[in-house]
Amino acid sequence: MNQHEQDYTNQGNSNFFKGAFIGALVGAAAALLFAPKPGSEMRGDLTEKINLVSDKTKEVAGVVGTKASELAKTVSTKATDVMSTVNESRNNVMASFKQASTEVADEAAAASEEVMDKEMEASAEVSQELKSTNNSH
């Protein structure tokens, strides 16, 4: 199971538990409202349940805040890692390109020298041939 599927599964479980929690609260509130109790006892029970819900909501909000902070830190760390990798790769490519350019320039210069040497040799040979041809006449 890859990371995305695992996150999706965890999120699905989280949504299920949130729904179950909210459903339990609604069911408890309905039971309290429809139970045959005197008004003061009913208000006391409602106040108790509202306080419980409030405490649970604060607890869930704290957990969600903590998880969001952890996620933000993880995303930041991963983004930094990716940027470092990209920059390192870019630097490696640039270094390879510079090295290849230097090698090509060196080979071109060597080839140019070789062509000039061959041209000089050919010119000397032609001059020698012309001299020998002129001397034989």
N, CA, C and O atoms as a GROMACS GRO file, in nm:
protein
  548
    1MET      N    1   0.086  -0.117   0.000
    1MET     CA    2   0.000   0.000   0.000
    1MET      C    3   0.090   0.122   0.000
    1MET      O    4   0.176   0.135   0.087
    2ASN      N    5   0.071   0.213  -0.098
    2ASN     CA    6   0.158   0.330  -0.102
    2ASN      C    7   0.110   0.435  -0.002
    2ASN      O    8   0.005   0.420   0.061
    3GLN      N    9   0.187   0.542   0.011
    3GLN     CA   10   0.160   0.646   0.112
    3GLN      C   11   0.025   0.712   0.088
    3GLN      O   12  -0.049   0.739   0.184
    4HIS      N   13  -0.008   0.739  -0.038
    4HIS     CA   14  -0.134   0.805  -0.069
    4HIS      C   15  -0.254   0.718  -0.026
    4HIS      O   16  -0.349   0.768   0.034
    5GLU      N   17  -0.246   0.588  -0.057
    5GLU     CA   18  -0.355   0.498  -0.018
    5GLU      C   19  -0.365   0.488   0.133
    5GLU      O   20  -0.476   0.483   0.188
    6GLN      N   21  -0.252   0.487   0.201
    6GLN     CA   22  -0.253   0.478   0.347
    6GLN      C   23  -0.314   0.605   0.407
    6GLN      O   24  -0.394   0.597   0.500
    7ASP      N   25  -0.276   0.722   0.354
    7ASP     CA   26  -0.334   0.848   0.402
    7ASP      C   27  -0.484   0.851   0.379
    7ASP      O   28  -0.560   0.896   0.465
    8TYR      N   29  -0.527   0.802   0.260
    8TYR     CA   30  -0.669   0.803   0.227
    8TYR      C   31  -0.745   0.711   0.323
    8TYR      O   32  -0.854   0.744   0.368
    9THR      N   33  -0.686   0.595   0.352
    9THR     CA   34  -0.749   0.500   0.445
    9THR      C   35  -0.759   0.561   0.584
    9THR      O   36  -0.863   0.551   0.649
   10ASN      N   37  -0.651   0.624   0.630
   10ASN     CA   38  -0.652   0.689   0.761
   10ASN      C   39  -0.757   0.800   0.766
   10ASN      O   40  -0.826   0.816   0.866
   11GLN      N   41  -0.767   0.875   0.657
   11GLN     CA   42  -0.865   0.983   0.652
   11GLN      C   43  -1.007   0.925   0.654
   11GLN      O   44  -1.095   0.981   0.719
   12GLY      N   45  -1.029   0.815   0.584
   12GLY     CA   46  -1.161   0.751   0.583
   12GLY      C   47  -1.198   0.702   0.722
   12GLY      O   48  -1.312   0.718   0.765
   13ASN      N   49  -1.101   0.642   0.793
   13ASN     CA   50  -1.126   0.597   0.930
   13ASN      C   51  -1.156   0.715   1.020
   13ASN      O   52  -1.245   0.708   1.105
   14SER      N   53  -1.084   0.823   1.002
   14SER     CA   54  -1.104   0.943   1.084
   14SER      C   55  -1.244   0.998   1.061
   14SER      O   56  -1.313   1.035   1.156
   15ASN      N   57  -1.286   1.003   0.935
   15ASN     CA   58  -1.421   1.053   0.903
   15ASN      C   59  -1.528   0.961   0.963
   15ASN      O   60  -1.630   1.009   1.012
   16PHE      N   61  -1.504   0.830   0.960
   16PHE     CA   62  -1.600   0.736   1.016
   16PHE      C   63  -1.616   0.761   1.166
   16PHE      O   64  -1.728   0.768   1.217
   17PHE      N   65  -1.502   0.775   1.237
   17PHE     CA   66  -1.509   0.796   1.382
   17PHE      C   67  -1.572   0.930   1.417
   17PHE      O   68  -1.644   0.941   1.516
   18LYS      N   69  -1.546   1.032   1.337
   18LYS     CA   70  -1.609   1.162   1.360
   18LYS      C   71  -1.761   1.148   1.343
   18LYS      O   72  -1.838   1.201   1.424
   19GLY      N   73  -1.802   1.078   1.238
   19GLY     CA   74  -1.945   1.059   1.213
   19GLY      C   75  -2.010   0.979   1.324
   19GLY      O   76  -2.121   1.011   1.367
   20ALA      N   77  -1.940   0.875   1.372
   20ALA     CA   78  -1.994   0.794   1.480
   20ALA      C   79  -2.006   0.876   1.608
   20ALA      O   80  -2.104   0.865   1.682
   21PHE      N   81  -1.906   0.959   1.634
   21PHE     CA   82  -1.908   1.045   1.754
   21PHE      C   83  -2.024   1.144   1.748
   21PHE      O   84  -2.097   1.161   1.846
   22ILE      N   85  -2.040   1.208   1.634
   22ILE     CA   86  -2.150   1.305   1.618
   22ILE      C   87  -2.284   1.234   1.628
   22ILE      O   88  -2.378   1.285   1.690
   23GLY      N   89  -2.294   1.116   1.567
   23GLY     CA   90  -2.419   1.038   1.575
   23GLY      C   91  -2.452   1.000   1.718
   23GLY      O   92  -2.567   1.006   1.760
   24ALA      N   93  -2.350   0.961   1.795
   24ALA     CA   94  -2.372   0.926   1.936
   24ALA      C   95  -2.420   1.047   2.014
   24ALA      O   96  -2.507   1.035   2.100
   25LEU      N   97  -2.364   1.162   1.986
   25LEU     CA   98  -2.407   1.284   2.054
   25LEU      C   99  -2.551   1.321   2.021
   25LEU      O  100  -2.629   1.358   2.109
   26VAL      N  101  -2.585   1.310   1.894
   26VAL     CA  102  -2.722   1.340   1.853
   26VAL      C  103  -2.818   1.240   1.917
   26VAL      O  104  -2.926   1.278   1.963
   27GLY      N  105  -2.780   1.113   1.919
   27GLY     CA  106  -2.864   1.011   1.982
   27GLY      C  107  -2.882   1.036   2.131
   27GLY      O  108  -2.992   1.020   2.185
   28ALA      N  109  -2.773   1.075   2.198
   28ALA     CA  110  -2.781   1.104   2.342
   28ALA      C  111  -2.871   1.225   2.367
   28ALA      O  112  -2.951   1.224   2.461
   29ALA      N  113  -2.858   1.327   2.284
   29ALA     CA  114  -2.942   1.446   2.300
   29ALA      C  115  -3.090   1.411   2.277
   29ALA      O  116  -3.177   1.458   2.350
   30ALA      N  117  -3.116   1.328   2.176
   30ALA     CA  118  -3.255   1.289   2.148
   30ALA      C  119  -3.310   1.206   2.264
   30ALA      O  120  -3.426   1.224   2.303
   31ALA      N  121  -3.230   1.117   2.320
   31ALA     CA  122  -3.276   1.035   2.434
   31ALA      C  123  -3.307   1.123   2.553
   31ALA      O  124  -3.405   1.100   2.624
   32LEU      N  125  -3.224   1.223   2.575
   32LEU     CA  126  -3.249   1.315   2.687
   32LEU      C  127  -3.376   1.396   2.666
   32LEU      O  128  -3.454   1.417   2.759
   33LEU      N  129  -3.396   1.441   2.544
   33LEU     CA  130  -3.512   1.526   2.517
   33LEU      C  131  -3.643   1.447   2.525
   33LEU      O  132  -3.746   1.501   2.567
   34PHE      N  133  -3.639   1.321   2.486
   34PHE     CA  134  -3.762   1.243   2.486
   34PHE      C  135  -3.782   1.159   2.613
   34PHE      O  136  -3.886   1.095   2.629
   35ALA      N  137  -3.685   1.159   2.702
   35ALA     CA  138  -3.699   1.084   2.827
   35ALA      C  139  -3.792   1.159   2.922
   35ALA      O  140  -3.787   1.282   2.931
   36PRO      N  141  -3.876   1.085   2.994
   36PRO     CA  142  -3.968   1.153   3.086
   36PRO      C  143  -3.896   1.192   3.216
   36PRO      O  144  -3.889   1.112   3.309
   37LYS      N  145  -3.843   1.317   3.220
   37LYS     CA  146  -3.776   1.370   3.338
   37LYS      C  147  -3.832   1.507   3.368
   37LYS      O  148  -3.886   1.573   3.279
   38PRO      N  149  -3.821   1.551   3.491
   38PRO     CA  150  -3.862   1.687   3.524
   38PRO      C  151  -3.770   1.788   3.457
   38PRO      O  152  -3.656   1.754   3.423
   39GLY      N  153  -3.815   1.910   3.439
   39GLY     CA  154  -3.742   2.016   3.369
   39GLY      C  155  -3.605   2.045   3.427
   39GLY      O  156  -3.508   2.054   3.353
   40SER      N  157  -3.597   2.058   3.562
   40SER     CA  158  -3.467   2.092   3.623
   40SER      C  159  -3.366   1.979   3.604
   40SER      O  160  -3.248   2.004   3.579
   41GLU      N  161  -3.412   1.856   3.616
   41GLU     CA  162  -3.323   1.742   3.595
   41GLU      C  163  -3.281   1.735   3.448
   41GLU      O  164  -3.165   1.704   3.419
   42MET      N  165  -3.374   1.763   3.357
   42MET     CA  166  -3.348   1.764   3.214
   42MET      C  167  -3.243   1.870   3.182
   42MET      O  168  -3.149   1.843   3.107
   43ARG      N  169  -3.257   1.990   3.237
   43ARG     CA  170  -3.161   2.098   3.211
   43ARG      C  171  -3.023   2.061   3.266
   43ARG      O  172  -2.921   2.089   3.203
   44GLY      N  173  -3.020   1.999   3.382
   44GLY     CA  174  -2.893   1.955   3.440
   44GLY      C  175  -2.824   1.853   3.351
   44GLY      O  176  -2.703   1.861   3.327
   45ASP      N  177  -2.902   1.757   3.302
   45ASP     CA  178  -2.845   1.656   3.213
   45ASP      C  179  -2.794   1.719   3.083
   45ASP      O  180  -2.686   1.687   3.034
   46LEU      N  181  -2.876   1.812   3.029
   46LEU     CA  182  -2.834   1.880   2.906
   46LEU      C  183  -2.707   1.961   2.928
   46LEU      O  184  -2.617   1.959   2.844
   47THR      N  185  -2.699   2.030   3.040
   47THR     CA  186  -2.579   2.109   3.071
   47THR      C  187  -2.458   2.018   3.083
   47THR      O  188  -2.350   2.050   3.033
   48GLU      N  189  -2.477   1.904   3.149
   48GLU     CA  190  -2.368   1.808   3.163
   48GLU      C  191  -2.323   1.757   3.027
   48GLU      O  192  -2.203   1.750   2.999
   49LYS      N  193  -2.418   1.722   2.942
   49LYS     CA  194  -2.386   1.670   2.809
   49LYS      C  195  -2.322   1.778   2.722
   49LYS      O  196  -2.229   1.750   2.646
   50ILE      N  197  -2.371   1.900   2.732
   50ILE     CA  198  -2.313   2.010   2.654
   50ILE      C  199  -2.170   2.034   2.698
   50ILE      O  200  -2.082   2.057   2.614
   51ASN      N  201  -2.145   2.028   2.828
   51ASN     CA  202  -2.007   2.043   2.877
   51ASN      C  203  -1.918   1.930   2.825
   51ASN      O  204  -1.804   1.953   2.786
   52LEU      N  205  -1.972   1.809   2.825
   52LEU     CA  206  -1.897   1.695   2.774
   52LEU      C  207  -1.865   1.714   2.627
   52LEU      O  208  -1.751   1.691   2.584
   53VAL      N  209  -1.965   1.755   2.550
   53VAL     CA  210  -1.945   1.779   2.406
   53VAL      C  211  -1.842   1.890   2.386
   53VAL      O  212  -1.754   1.880   2.300
   54SER      N  213  -1.853   1.995   2.464
   54SER     CA  214  -1.759   2.107   2.453
   54SER      C  215  -1.616   2.060   2.482
   54SER      O  216  -1.523   2.096   2.409
   55ASP      N  217  -1.599   1.981   2.588
   55ASP     CA  218  -1.467   1.930   2.622
   55ASP      C  219  -1.412   1.840   2.511
   55ASP      O  220  -1.295   1.849   2.474
   56LYS      N  221  -1.498   1.753   2.459
   56LYS     CA  222  -1.455   1.663   2.352
   56LYS      C  223  -1.419   1.742   2.226
   56LYS      O  224  -1.323   1.710   2.156
   57THR      N  225  -1.497   1.845   2.197
   57THR     CA  226  -1.471   1.928   2.080
   57THR      C  227  -1.336   1.997   2.094
   57THR      O  228  -1.259   2.004   1.998
   58LYS      N  229  -1.307   2.049   2.214
   58LYS     CA  230  -1.178   2.113   2.238
   58LYS      C  231  -1.065   2.012   2.224
   58LYS      O  232  -0.959   2.043   2.168
   59GLU      N  233  -1.087   1.892   2.273
   59GLU     CA  234  -0.986   1.787   2.263
   59GLU      C  235  -0.959   1.750   2.118
   59GLU      O  236  -0.844   1.739   2.076
   60VAL      N  237  -1.067   1.733   2.041
   60VAL     CA  238  -1.054   1.699   1.899
   60VAL      C  239  -0.985   1.814   1.824
   60VAL      O  240  -0.899   1.791   1.739
   61ALA      N  241  -1.024   1.938   1.857
   61ALA     CA  242  -0.961   2.054   1.792
   61ALA      C  243  -0.812   2.058   1.822
   61ALA      O  244  -0.731   2.090   1.735
   62GLY      N  245  -0.775   2.026   1.945
   62GLY     CA  246  -0.633   2.021   1.981
   62GLY      C  247  -0.557   1.916   1.902
   62GLY      O  248  -0.447   1.941   1.853
   63VAL      N  249  -0.618   1.798   1.891
   63VAL     CA  250  -0.554   1.689   1.815
   63VAL      C  251  -0.542   1.728   1.668
   63VAL      O  252  -0.438   1.706   1.605
   64VAL      N  253  -0.648   1.786   1.614
   64VAL     CA  254  -0.646   1.828   1.473
   64VAL      C  255  -0.538   1.935   1.453
   64VAL      O  256  -0.464   1.930   1.354
   65GLY      N  257  -0.528   2.030   1.545
   65GLY     CA  258  -0.425   2.134   1.535
   65GLY      C  259  -0.286   2.075   1.540
   65GLY      O  260  -0.199   2.116   1.463
   66THR      N  261  -0.265   1.981   1.629
   66THR     CA  262  -0.134   1.915   1.640
   66THR      C  263  -0.101   1.840   1.512
   66THR      O  264   0.010   1.850   1.460
   67LYS      N  265  -0.198   1.765   1.462
   67LYS     CA  266  -0.175   1.689   1.339
   67LYS      C  267  -0.149   1.783   1.222
   67LYS      O  268  -0.063   1.754   1.138
   68ALA      N  269  -0.222   1.894   1.215
   68ALA     CA  270  -0.201   1.991   1.107
   68ALA      C  271  -0.060   2.050   1.114
   68ALA      O  272   0.006   2.067   1.012
   69SER      N  273  -0.014   2.080   1.235
   69SER     CA  274   0.122   2.132   1.252
   69SER      C  275   0.226   2.030   1.209
   69SER      O  276   0.322   2.063   1.140
   70GLU      N  277   0.205   1.905   1.250
   70GLU     CA  278   0.298   1.799   1.211
   70GLU      C  279   0.300   1.782   1.059
   70GLU      O  280   0.406   1.766   0.999
   71LEU      N  281   0.182   1.787   0.998
   71LEU     CA  282   0.173   1.773   0.853
   71LEU      C  283   0.244   1.890   0.784
   71LEU      O  284   0.316   1.869   0.687
   72ALA      N  285   0.224   2.011   0.835
   72ALA     CA  286   0.290   2.128   0.776
   72ALA      C  287   0.441   2.115   0.785
   72ALA      O  288   0.513   2.148   0.691
   73LYS      N  289   0.490   2.066   0.900
   73LYS     CA  290   0.635   2.048   0.915
   73LYS      C  291   0.686   1.942   0.818
   73LYS      O  292   0.792   1.959   0.757
   74THR      N  293   0.610   1.833   0.804
   74THR     CA  294   0.651   1.726   0.713
   74THR      C  295   0.654   1.777   0.569
   74THR      O  296   0.749   1.749   0.496
   75VAL      N  297   0.552   1.850   0.530
   75VAL     CA  298   0.547   1.904   0.393
   75VAL      C  299   0.664   2.000   0.371
   75VAL      O  300   0.727   1.997   0.266
   76SER      N  301   0.692   2.083   0.469
   76SER     CA  302   0.803   2.177   0.458
   76SER      C  303   0.935   2.104   0.443
   76SER      O  304   1.018   2.140   0.360
   77THR      N  305   0.955   2.002   0.524
   77THR     CA  306   1.078   1.923   0.518
   77THR      C  307   1.091   1.856   0.382
   77THR      O  308   1.198   1.858   0.320
   78LYS      N  309   0.983   1.795   0.335
   78LYS     CA  310   0.987   1.725   0.205
   78LYS      C  311   1.013   1.825   0.092
   78LYS      O  312   1.089   1.796   0.000
   79ALA      N  313   0.950   1.943   0.099
   79ALA     CA  314   0.972   2.045  -0.004
   79ALA      C  315   1.118   2.089  -0.006
   79ALA      O  316   1.176   2.108  -0.112
   80THR      N  317   1.176   2.105   0.112
   80THR     CA  318   1.317   2.143   0.122
   80THR      C  319   1.405   2.034   0.062
   80THR      O  320   1.500   2.063  -0.011
   81ASP      N  321   1.374   1.909   0.093
   81ASP     CA  322   1.450   1.796   0.038
   81ASP      C  323   1.442   1.793  -0.114
   81ASP      O  324   1.543   1.773  -0.182
   82VAL      N  325   1.322   1.814  -0.166
   82VAL     CA  326   1.303   1.813  -0.312
   82VAL      C  327   1.383   1.927  -0.376
   82VAL      O  328   1.448   1.907  -0.479
   83MET      N  329   1.376   2.046  -0.316
   83MET     CA  330   1.450   2.159  -0.371
   83MET      C  331   1.600   2.133  -0.369
   83MET      O  332   1.671   2.167  -0.463
   84SER      N  333   1.649   2.072  -0.261
   84SER     CA  334   1.792   2.040  -0.254
   84SER      C  335   1.830   1.942  -0.364
   84SER      O  336   1.933   1.958  -0.429
   85THR      N  337   1.747   1.841  -0.384
   85THR     CA  338   1.773   1.743  -0.488
   85THR      C  339   1.772   1.807  -0.627
   85THR      O  340   1.857   1.779  -0.711
   86VAL      N  341   1.674   1.894  -0.650
   86VAL     CA  342   1.664   1.963  -0.779
   86VAL      C  343   1.787   2.051  -0.802
   86VAL      O  344   1.846   2.049  -0.910
   87ASN      N  345   1.826   2.128  -0.699
   87ASN     CA  346   1.943   2.214  -0.714
   87ASN      C  347   2.071   2.133  -0.737
   87ASN      O  348   2.154   2.170  -0.819
   88GLU      N  349   2.085   2.023  -0.664
   88GLU     CA  350   2.202   1.938  -0.681
   88GLU      C  351   2.206   1.880  -0.822
   88GLU      O  352   2.310   1.877  -0.886
   89SER      N  353   2.090   1.834  -0.870
   89SER     CA  354   2.083   1.778  -1.005
   89SER      C  355   2.115   1.885  -1.109
   89SER      O  356   2.187   1.859  -1.206
   90ARG      N  357   2.062   2.005  -1.089
   90ARG     CA  358   2.088   2.114  -1.182
   90ARG      C  359   2.238   2.145  -1.185
   90ARG      O  360   2.295   2.164  -1.293
   91ASN      N  361   2.300   2.151  -1.068
   91ASN     CA  362   2.444   2.179  -1.061
   91ASN      C  363   2.524   2.069  -1.130
   91ASN      O  364   2.622   2.097  -1.199
   92ASN      N  365   2.482   1.943  -1.113
   92ASN     CA  366   2.551   1.832  -1.179
   92ASN      C  367   2.538   1.841  -1.330
   92ASN      O  368   2.634   1.818  -1.404
   93VAL      N  369   2.420   1.876  -1.377
   93VAL     CA  370   2.397   1.890  -1.522
   93VAL      C  371   2.482   2.004  -1.577
   93VAL      O  372   2.544   1.991  -1.683
   94MET      N  373   2.485   2.117  -1.505
   94MET     CA  374   2.563   2.232  -1.551
   94MET      C  375   2.712   2.197  -1.555
   94MET      O  376   2.782   2.233  -1.650
   95ALA      N  377   2.761   2.127  -1.453
   95ALA     CA  378   2.902   2.088  -1.450
   95ALA      C  379   2.933   1.994  -1.567
   95ALA      O  380   3.037   2.008  -1.632
   96SER      N  381   2.844   1.899  -1.593
   96SER     CA  382   2.863   1.806  -1.705
   96SER      C  383   2.863   1.881  -1.838
   96SER      O  384   2.942   1.851  -1.927
   97PHE      N  385   2.772   1.978  -1.850
   97PHE     CA  386   2.763   2.057  -1.972
   97PHE      C  387   2.891   2.138  -1.993
   97PHE      O  388   2.944   2.144  -2.104
   98LYS      N  389   2.941   2.201  -1.886
   98LYS     CA  390   3.065   2.280  -1.897
   98LYS      C  391   3.182   2.190  -1.936
   98LYS      O  392   3.264   2.227  -2.020
   99GLN      N  393   3.190   2.073  -1.873
   99GLN     CA  394   3.298   1.980  -1.904
   99GLN      C  395   3.290   1.935  -2.050
   99GLN      O  396   3.390   1.930  -2.121
  100ALA      N  397   3.168   1.902  -2.094
  100ALA     CA  398   3.151   1.858  -2.233
  100ALA      C  399   3.186   1.971  -2.330
  100ALA      O  400   3.247   1.947  -2.433
  101SER      N  401   3.146   2.094  -2.296
  101SER     CA  402   3.177   2.208  -2.382
  101SER      C  403   3.327   2.229  -2.393
  101SER      O  404   3.380   2.255  -2.501
  102THR      N  405   3.395   2.217  -2.280
  102THR     CA  406   3.541   2.232  -2.279
  102THR      C  407   3.606   2.123  -2.363
  102THR      O  408   3.698   2.150  -2.440
  103GLU      N  409   3.559   2.000  -2.348
  103GLU     CA  410   3.615   1.890  -2.425
  103GLU      C  411   3.593   1.910  -2.575
  103GLU      O  412   3.683   1.884  -2.655
  104VAL      N  413   3.474   1.956  -2.612
  104VAL     CA  414   3.444   1.980  -2.754
  104VAL      C  415   3.532   2.092  -2.807
  104VAL      O  416   3.586   2.082  -2.918
  105ALA      N  417   3.548   2.199  -2.729
  105ALA     CA  418   3.633   2.310  -2.772
  105ALA      C  419   3.778   2.265  -2.788
  105ALA      O  420   3.845   2.303  -2.884
  106ASP      N  421   3.826   2.184  -2.694
  106ASP     CA  422   3.963   2.132  -2.703
  106ASP      C  423   3.980   2.045  -2.826
  106ASP      O  424   4.080   2.056  -2.897
  107GLU      N  425   3.883   1.958  -2.852
  107GLU     CA  426   3.891   1.871  -2.970
  107GLU      C  427   3.885   1.953  -3.099
  107GLU      O  428   3.955   1.922  -3.195
  108ALA      N  429   3.801   2.056  -3.099
  108ALA     CA  430   3.792   2.142  -3.218
  108ALA      C  431   3.923   2.214  -3.241
  108ALA      O  432   3.969   2.226  -3.355
  109ALA      N  433   3.985   2.264  -3.133
  109ALA     CA  434   4.114   2.332  -3.147
  109ALA      C  435   4.220   2.235  -3.198
  109ALA      O  436   4.300   2.271  -3.284
  110ALA      N  437   4.222   2.113  -3.144
  110ALA     CA  438   4.320   2.013  -3.188
  110ALA      C  439   4.298   1.977  -3.335
  110ALA      O  440   4.393   1.964  -3.412
  111ALA      N  441   4.172   1.962  -3.373
  111ALA     CA  442   4.141   1.930  -3.513
  111ALA      C  443   4.182   2.046  -3.604
  111ALA      O  444   4.233   2.024  -3.714
  112SER      N  445   4.159   2.168  -3.559
  112SER     CA  446   4.196   2.285  -3.638
  112SER      C  447   4.347   2.291  -3.657
  112SER      O  448   4.395   2.321  -3.766
  113GLU      N  449   4.423   2.262  -3.550
  113GLU     CA  450   4.569   2.260  -3.559
  113GLU      C  451   4.615   2.152  -3.656
  113GLU      O  452   4.705   2.173  -3.737
  114GLU      N  453   4.552   2.038  -3.646
  114GLU     CA  454   4.589   1.927  -3.734
  114GLU      C  455   4.563   1.963  -3.880
  114GLU      O  456   4.644   1.932  -3.967
  115VAL      N  457   4.449   2.028  -3.905
  115VAL     CA  458   4.417   2.069  -4.042
  115VAL      C  459   4.520   2.171  -4.090
  115VAL      O  460   4.564   2.164  -4.205
  116MET      N  461   4.558   2.265  -4.004
  116MET     CA  462   4.658   2.365  -4.044
  116MET      C  463   4.793   2.300  -4.072
  116MET      O  464   4.862   2.336  -4.166
  117ASP      N  465   4.830   2.201  -3.988
  117ASP     CA  466   4.957   2.131  -4.011
  117ASP      C  467   4.953   2.058  -4.145
  117ASP      O  468   5.049   2.063  -4.222
  118LYS      N  469   4.842   1.990  -4.173
  118LYS     CA  470   4.829   1.918  -4.300
  118LYS      C  471   4.832   2.015  -4.417
  118LYS      O  472   4.890   1.986  -4.522
  119GLU      N  473   4.770   2.131  -4.398
  119GLU     CA  474   4.768   2.232  -4.505
  119GLU      C  475   4.910   2.283  -4.529
  119GLU      O  476   4.951   2.301  -4.644
  120MET      N  477   4.986   2.305  -4.421
  120MET     CA  478   5.124   2.351  -4.435
  120MET      C  479   5.208   2.245  -4.505
  120MET      O  480   5.288   2.276  -4.593
  121GLU      N  481   5.188   2.120  -4.467
  121GLU     CA  482   5.262   2.011  -4.531
  121GLU      C  483   5.227   2.003  -4.680
  121GLU      O  484   5.315   1.990  -4.765
  122ALA      N  485   5.097   2.013  -4.709
  122ALA     CA  486   5.054   2.007  -4.848
  122ALA      C  487   5.109   2.125  -4.927
  122ALA      O  488   5.151   2.110  -5.042
  123SER      N  489   5.110   2.243  -4.865
  123SER     CA  490   5.162   2.362  -4.931
  123SER      C  491   5.311   2.347  -4.958
  123SER      O  492   5.361   2.385  -5.064
  124ALA      N  493   5.383   2.291  -4.860
  124ALA     CA  494   5.526   2.270  -4.877
  124ALA      C  495   5.552   2.169  -4.989
  124ALA      O  496   5.643   2.188  -5.070
  125GLU      N  497   5.472   2.065  -4.994
  125GLU     CA  498   5.488   1.964  -5.098
  125GLU      C  499   5.460   2.023  -5.236
  125GLU      O  500   5.531   1.995  -5.333
  126VAL      N  501   5.354   2.106  -5.244
  126VAL     CA  502   5.321   2.168  -5.372
  126VAL      C  503   5.434   2.262  -5.414
  126VAL      O  504   5.472   2.266  -5.531
  127SER      N  505   5.486   2.337  -5.318
  127SER     CA  506   5.597   2.428  -5.351
  127SER      C  507   5.718   2.349  -5.398
  127SER      O  508   5.785   2.389  -5.493
  128GLN      N  509   5.746   2.238  -5.334
  128GLN     CA  510   5.858   2.153  -5.370
  128GLN      C  511   5.838   2.098  -5.511
  128GLN      O  512   5.931   2.095  -5.590
  129GLU      N  513   5.717   2.056  -5.541
  129GLU     CA  514   5.685   2.003  -5.674
  129GLU      C  515   5.701   2.111  -5.780
  129GLU      O  516   5.752   2.085  -5.889
  130LEU      N  517   5.657   2.233  -5.747
  130LEU     CA  518   5.669   2.343  -5.843
  130LEU      C  519   5.816   2.375  -5.868
  130LEU      O  520   5.856   2.399  -5.983
  131LYS      N  521   5.896   2.376  -5.765
  131LYS     CA  522   6.039   2.405  -5.780
  131LYS      C  523   6.106   2.298  -5.864
  131LYS      O  524   6.186   2.328  -5.953
  132SER      N  525   6.073   2.172  -5.834
  132SER     CA  526   6.136   2.066  -5.911
  132SER      C  527   6.088   2.068  -6.055
  132SER      O  528   6.165   2.034  -6.145
  133THR      N  529   5.965   2.106  -6.079
  133THR     CA  530   5.912   2.114  -6.214
  133THR      C  531   5.979   2.230  -6.287
  133THR      O  532   6.016   2.216  -6.403
  134ASN      N  533   5.996   2.343  -6.223
  134ASN     CA  534   6.061   2.461  -6.284
  134ASN      C  535   6.207   2.434  -6.309
  134ASN      O  536   6.260   2.481  -6.409
  135ASN      N  537   6.276   2.362  -6.226
  135ASN     CA  538   6.417   2.330  -6.241
  135ASN      C  539   6.439   2.231  -6.354
  135ASN      O  540   6.542   2.236  -6.420
  136SER      N  541   6.347   2.143  -6.378
  136SER     CA  542   6.366   2.045  -6.482
  136SER      C  543   6.343   2.106  -6.620
  136SER      O  544   6.382   2.043  -6.719
  137HIS      N  545   6.284   2.220  -6.633
  137HIS     CA  546   6.263   2.280  -6.765
  137HIS      C  547   6.375   2.359  -6.807
  137HIS      O  548   6.373   2.416  -6.916
   0.00000   0.00000   0.00000
